[in-house]
């Protein structure tokens, strides 16, 4: 990974507030405007770089990250559906 890559970034976005990339684990944490934090697994550095360069962080996440990477809601905020 390049030393100039920011690991934490905030956004002026209606959907995405902040991201934190963990390069050794290829894990991307995303904090959404609603307050939830999701962790996405197996996200390569190239995808993270593309997110940083995207015109719309929210659209990039919706079309390039959500459908392609396994994710988990922050453990303390898990939601359960009634049976």
Backbone torsions as a table, in degrees:
resi	resn	phi	psi	omega
1	UNK	NA	141.3	179.2
2	UNK	-72.4	142.3	-179.0
3	UNK	-67.5	-20.6	-177.0
4	UNK	-85.4	0.8	-177.9
5	UNK	-80.4	119.9	177.2
6	UNK	-71.2	132.1	-179.0
7	UNK	-86.4	-24.3	178.1
8	UNK	-124.2	136.8	-179.2
9	UNK	-147.0	138.1	172.5
10	UNK	-102.2	156.9	-176.6
11	UNK	-128.3	148.9	167.5
12	UNK	-93.7	79.8	-173.4
13	UNK	-136.9	148.9	176.9
14	UNK	-78.0	-12.8	-177.1
15	UNK	-114.0	-45.3	-173.4
16	UNK	-107.9	125.9	179.6
17	UNK	-95.0	-45.4	-174.5
18	UNK	-154.4	151.4	173.6
19	UNK	-131.7	152.6	174.8
20	UNK	-139.0	121.0	-178.2
21	UNK	-102.8	133.9	177.8
22	UNK	-111.7	93.2	-171.7
23	UNK	-63.3	-36.0	-178.1
24	UNK	-65.5	-28.9	-179.2
25	UNK	-104.4	-5.1	-173.8
26	UNK	52.0	46.7	179.8
27	UNK	-115.3	137.0	-179.7
28	UNK	-121.8	119.0	174.8
29	UNK	-94.6	132.2	178.4
30	UNK	-126.2	126.0	174.0
31	UNK	-98.9	123.7	-178.5
32	UNK	-93.8	162.6	-178.1
33	UNK	-58.2	-30.9	179.3
34	UNK	-75.4	-7.2	176.9
35	UNK	106.1	-15.0	-179.8
36	UNK	-74.9	148.2	172.5
37	UNK	-118.1	128.3	175.7
38	UNK	-115.3	144.1	173.3
39	UNK	-108.1	128.6	178.9
40	UNK	-110.4	134.1	-172.0
41	UNK	-109.9	144.4	178.0
42	UNK	78.1	22.5	-178.7
43	UNK	-84.2	114.1	-179.3
44	UNK	-72.1	158.9	-179.1
45	UNK	-56.2	-36.8	-178.4
46	UNK	-62.0	-37.3	179.4
47	UNK	-69.8	-40.9	177.4
48	UNK	-62.1	-43.6	177.9
49	UNK	-60.5	-40.9	179.3
50	UNK	-64.3	-37.5	176.2
51	UNK	-61.7	-44.2	-179.9
52	UNK	-62.5	-30.2	-178.0
53	UNK	-93.4	-5.7	-174.2
54	UNK	-66.8	144.4	176.3
55	UNK	-65.8	-36.4	178.4
56	UNK	-130.6	112.0	179.7
57	UNK	-62.5	-42.1	-179.1
58	UNK	-61.4	-45.6	179.0
59	UNK	-65.6	-40.7	179.3
60	UNK	-61.1	-46.2	179.4
61	UNK	-60.9	-45.2	-177.7
62	UNK	-64.0	-37.1	-174.3
63	UNK	-99.2	-24.9	-174.1
64	UNK	-113.4	-26.2	-175.5
65	UNK	-105.7	-55.7	-176.6
66	UNK	-53.1	-47.2	-176.1
67	UNK	-78.4	-9.5	-171.0
68	UNK	-114.6	-9.3	-175.1
69	UNK	-133.1	141.7	176.5
70	UNK	-64.8	143.7	-177.4
71	UNK	-142.0	164.9	178.2
72	UNK	-146.0	135.4	174.3
73	UNK	-71.1	144.5	178.1
74	UNK	-43.2	125.8	-172.5
75	UNK	-52.0	-38.5	-179.2
76	UNK	-72.0	-9.5	-176.3
77	UNK	-121.4	21.1	-178.6
78	UNK	-59.7	143.4	177.9
79	UNK	-108.6	139.9	178.9
80	UNK	-120.3	137.7	176.7
81	UNK	-87.6	142.4	176.7
82	UNK	-67.2	148.3	179.2
83	UNK	-75.7	NA	NA
